[in-house]
Amino acid sequence: MAIHDRIKQIRLENKQSQQEIADILDIQATSVSKYERDIIKPSSDLLAKIAEKYNININWLLNEQGQMYFGQSGDKQVNNSHYNVRLISSNASAGYGDLALDSESDEVIQVSKNLFRTTPKEDNLRAVRIAGASMEPILQDGDVAIFCKGSSYDKEGLYIINKGNELFIKNLSVDLQNNLHVESSNPAYKSFMVPFESQEYTFIVGKVLTTISSY
């Protein structure tokens, strides 16, 4: 297996798109595509950055010598580069809503710590699959949102909300009267406002910290 194959293996094992790994490495997604297809060769500085960001053994990356990850022994991998995040049973709708069941599935997904700008409390992290088209083109049906359960509004951004016992993923902002403005990215879907006095029935479940593309 050549270096370009190993770069692609790192991306796929972390369940990331070419754009996501490009953002982490501060390069263009088109460059990632060219590296993976062996059209261009990555620099030694970039290879060192990949090894650092993903906790990769540089000897494995360069020459396929030794184990892939640091701390790996035989078939057992000690991996401190990921969070284990439990999946919520119901979907977060980017459309018309899904039942906001107060239960969690047995499925746990591993999410690279490199996807987070700050260090979250792992116990509060939850994952939810996105259903619908109201957040296109930013988010697609089938993508996964990672959010901090129980977090409140702090600034404009992407949140999971409960509206009428249904989960939605939407862009939120708050005005000077503390009214909640709920917006979709897809212009085909109408935005709406939740007055402060009605927020008992439409409330924030958690702030979205990162998303994982299904493609």
Protein Blocks (a to p, Z undefined) as FASTA:
>chain_A
ZZklmmmmmmmmnopafklmmmmnopafklmmmmmnomaccdfklmmmmmmmnopafklm
mnogajfbghiahjbccdfkbccddddfbacddbeopaddfbddfbdcdddfklpmbdcd
fklpccdddedjklpckbcghiacdddehiacfbgcdddddeehiacdddddddfkopac
dddfblkbccddddfklmmmgccfbdcfbdcdfZZ
